[in-house]
Amino acid sequence: MTLEQAIAKMNELQAAQQAYNHAMGVLSLDGDTAAPSASARGRGETMGYLSGVTYKLLVNDEVKEALETILQNKDAATPLQARQAELLKEDYDDTTRIPMDEYVAYSTLITNANAVWHEAKQKDDYASFAPYLEQIIDYNRRFASYKDQHKPAYDVLLDGYEKGASTATLDPFFALMREKLTPIILEVAQKPAPDCSFLEQRFPIHDQRIFSDRLMQMMGIPRDRCAIAETEHPFTTNFNKWDVRITTNYAETDVADSMYSVIHEGGHALYELGTADEIQFTCLASGASMGLHESQSRFYENLIGRSLPFCRALLPVMQECFPDQMKGVTAEGLYAAVNRSQPSLIRTQADELTYPLHIAIRYEMEKRMIAGDVKVGELPALWNQMYLDYLGVTVPNNREGILQDVHWAGGMIGYFPSYALGSAYGVQMLHALEKDFDPWCDVEKGDLSRITAWLGDKIHRHGRMLTPPQLLRSAIGQDFDPSCYTAYLTKKFADLYKL
Amino acid sequence: MTLEQAIAKMNELQAAQQAYNHAMGVLSLDGDTAAPSASARGRGETMGYLSGVTYKLLVNDEVKEALETILQNKDAATPLQARQAELLKEDYDDTTRIPMDEYVAYSTLITNANAVWHEAKQKDDYASFAPYLEQIIDYNRRFASYKDQHKPAYDVLLDGYEKGASTATLDPFFALMREKLTPIILEVAQKPAPDCSFLEQRFPIHDQRIFSDRLMQMMGIPRDRCAIAETEHPFTTNFNKWDVRITTNYAETDVADSMYSVIHEGGHALYELGTADEIQFTCLASGASMGLHESQSRFYENLIGRSLPFCRALLPVMQECFPDQMKGVTAEGLYAAVNRSQPSLIRTQADELTYPLHIAIRYEMEKRMIAGDVKVGELPALWNQMYLDYLGVTVPNNREGILQDVHWAGGMIGYFPSYALGSAYGVQMLHALEKDFDPWCDVEKGDLSRITAWLGDKIHRHGRMLTPPQLLRSAIGQDFDPSCYTAYLTKKFADLYKL
C-alpha cells in the first residue's frame, strides 16, 4: 500500500465514521428529547446494527495497514494526517485488544447494570446493584491489563479518559485540595448563609426558556449553529462545528439550576463551535479530552459566570426576564447567592468550593476498588465515612450516597478526576488570559467575545491536534499547577465570606 | 443459492434497510424540528453517504439472486416472505433501470430545483423556475419510458405513486368530480357564509399545544408510541409501530388550522401505529400506498372530524382549552364554521367540497406536461385559465398560482391524484363501516376506538401485504366507485347550505 493509497483509505474511513457518528448521535439525542417512550426498542435495533457496521469499518486489515503505513511515513504526510493516523491507531488498538466475546459480554453487562442502577437508586437498594458493580470493576481491571499489563490498572484507566493523567499527578493534586480547602470549608460553615430565597421563587418555565436564549446570546453562541433542547440531565453533543446542541432542565422554583446548566453546556458548545474548519469531518474535530472540555464549561460557568462582574451584567437581563422575582435584588446580592457554599451530599449540586472534595472521594474510592483492597459490600460504608471525613456530612442513605452517580453503572471508572482537573486547568487559563488583557470590563458589560476569541485561539481551534498536556502547555506557557486552583478558591471564598 | 439462503439474505437486507431508513428518517426529522439552520451542510454530507450505502445494499448481484430465487419458489416461502420479495424486487427494478449517471444528475437537479422554487415562489418569479421544471418533466418522461415504453408515460408515473392508478380510471373520476361538484359549488357561493370569526381570535400557542394533546387523546393515539413536534408544514413520519411522529404548525389567529392538521396527521399516524407486529422491521411495515394513506388521514379529518357529531364532542374540549374564545359557541355553529366552502386559490387551504377540483386541475396539467403538448412557458396561463374554468377564481400571481405546491419542484409528477383518490376511498370505507355498526353515537361521545379498531382490522394491520386495489376490495367488499364520493359531498353540502 502506497502512502497515497493509505491516506485515501484513512479519509474514506473518517468520512464513514463521521456519517455514522452523526446518525447515531442524532438518534440518541432524539431518544433523549423528542421520541416517544416505546421507541427504545426500535432505536436499540438500529443502534445495534449501526454499531456493528462502525466496528467493522475500523477493525479490518486494510485500515490497519493504512494507518501503519502513514505512521511509518509520518514525515511525508501532513501534520493533520499524521495526527489523524495516530488517534485512529489508538482507537484501533483500544478496540482490538479486547477479545470480541468479552467486549460483547461487557456491553450487555453495562446495559443491564444501568437499568439495575436506576431501580436500585430509586429504591435505595445498593445490594441489588452490588453484583453488577463487582463485575464492572473486574472487567475494567482486566481491560486495563490488556492495554498495559506493566502499569497499575487504575493508571491505565485514568489515561484512557485523560491522556497523561496518572495517580502520580492526581495523588498530590487531591491531597492538596483536601489540605487547602478543608480549613476554608470549615470556616465558611461557621458564617451566616447568604440570602438565596429570591432564586427559589416561582420562575415559569416559559420565561426560563426565553432567559436561556438571552444567556446564549450573552455568551455569543451563534444560534444558527447551536440549538437548545430539554432533557432530564443537561449535556452537550456535537456533530460538526455547524451543528452543536446543548440541553438543559428547568426547575420551576430554582432558576439558578438551569441558568448555570446553560452556561456550563454553553462552554462545552463554544469549544466545539470553535474547532477549525480544516479539521471538520475528521477524527480531529472535537475537544482534546474530557478534562479540557470541562475546563471550558467550568470556565464559563464558574470563573466567568459566578464572578461579580458577570453578576452585574446578568442582573438587568434577569430583571427583564423576571421583573417581579428579581425586584430589589442587587448584583452583590446575586453574586453572594450564586456562590453560597455549604458541604452537601450531592456532587452535581455542590458549590465551586466543595466540589473538588466530592471528586476526591470518588478518586480515592476508585483507586481502592481497582486495587481490589476493598470488597464491593463494604463500599457504601467507605463512601459514608469519607463524606464525614472530607466534608463533615452524614450520608443518610445510599440513594444520596454511593448510588447518586450514573458513572460506575455505565462502566466509567477513572472518569471523575477529569471534572476536577478541568476546573484546575481553567484557573491557569484565566491567569494566562489576564496577562494578555483585562477581561473584567468586558464581562461587566456582558461582552464575552474577546474571552471566547482568546480561548478559541489557544484551545478551541486545535481540536484533537495536540495531546491534553501539549495543548495546555501551548495555551498557558506552563505545566499543570494545581496550586493556582486552590489559591483561586481560597481567595474567592475568603473575600465572599469575609474570612 | 438455496431458498433458505435467499431468505436469510433478504432478511439481512431488510434489517439493514430498516436501520438506515430509521437513521435517515430521524436525521431528516431532526433537521425539520430541532437542528440549527447551519446544520444543513453536515446533514447533507451524512445523508449523501448513507444514501450511497443503502443503494449498494439493495443493488448487488447477491440481492438480485436472492429475490429471484424466492420469487421462483413462492409456494415454498411464507406469504409474508413472498410479498417481501415481490416489493423488494420492484424496488430493485425501479432503482436499477435508471442509469446511475442519470440518477445522480436527476438528484442534483431536484436539490437545485427545490432551492430555486423556494426563491421563485417568494419572489413570484416563475421564469427562474421554468427551466428546472422543463428538465424535471423531461427526466420524468424518460424515466417512465425506462420502466415501460409501451404504456403512456403519465400512466407509468401514476402507477408509481398509486399501484393500479391510470388515466383510464382517473379521467372519468375527475370528469365526474367536475360534473357533479361544480353546480353545488356555484350554488353554495350564492348562500351567505357561516360565521367563522370565533375561530379567528387570538389562541395562544401554549394553549394550542395543550389542545393538540387533547385531540390526540380523543383520537386514541397512544402517546408512548407517537410524539408531536412543530414544523413549517405538518407531516407524519414513522420508524416502526412503536415510534411514529406527527408534526403541526400553529397560527395564533387560526385555531382550526393546527386542529385539522393534528387530526389529519393523527389519521396517518393511526395507520402506521396499527400495522401488525409480525411485519415490523420489514419492508411490509408501512401504509399500502399514498392514496390509502390519504384515505385514512382524510377519514379522520373530514368524514369524522368535520361531522356534526364530532363537533358535538369537540366543543366542550375546545371550551375547556379556550374558555374565553369559545364562549357561547354551539356545536351547530362550530360545524358550520369548520365546513365553510368557498372557491379559493390555495389547495392546502381548500375546503372539503372544492378540494377535488384543485386536484383535478393539477391532474389535467400533469397529463399535458408529460404528453408534451404544452410548453413550459405556457403553463402559468393554462393554470390560471383552469382555475377560472373549474373554480371561478382569478389567480392574481404565480406565487398563489402555479408556484404554490412543492411537488413538481421535488420531481413528483403523478402524485397529486392520490389525494383525491384517498378522499374517495375513505367515503366507501365509511359506508362499509356503517353496514357493520353505527359509529355516530361513539363519535358524539368523543370515542373513536371502535372506528379505529374497524379500520385497523380492515386496513391498518395489513401494511403492504396487499396491493392498493386488493386491500380496498378486501376492506369494503367492492371495487372503487367514485360516485359514492360525489354523493357524499353533494348531500353534506346541500344539508349544510340548505340548497
Interface residues (C-beta under 8 A of the other chain):
Chain A: A15 A16 Q18 A19 H22 A23 M24 V26 L27 L29 D30 T33 A34 A35 P36 S37 A38 S39 R41 G42 R43 E45 T46 Y49 L50 H206 P222 R223 D224 R225 C226 A227 A229 F239 N240 W242 D243 V244 R245 Q280 F281
Chain B: A15 A16 Q18 A19 H22 A23 M24 V26 L27 L29 D30 T33 A34 A35 P36 S37 A38 S39 R41 G42 R43 E45 T46 Y49 L50 H206 P222 R223 D224 R225 C226 A227 A229 F239 N240 W242 D243 V244 R245 F281
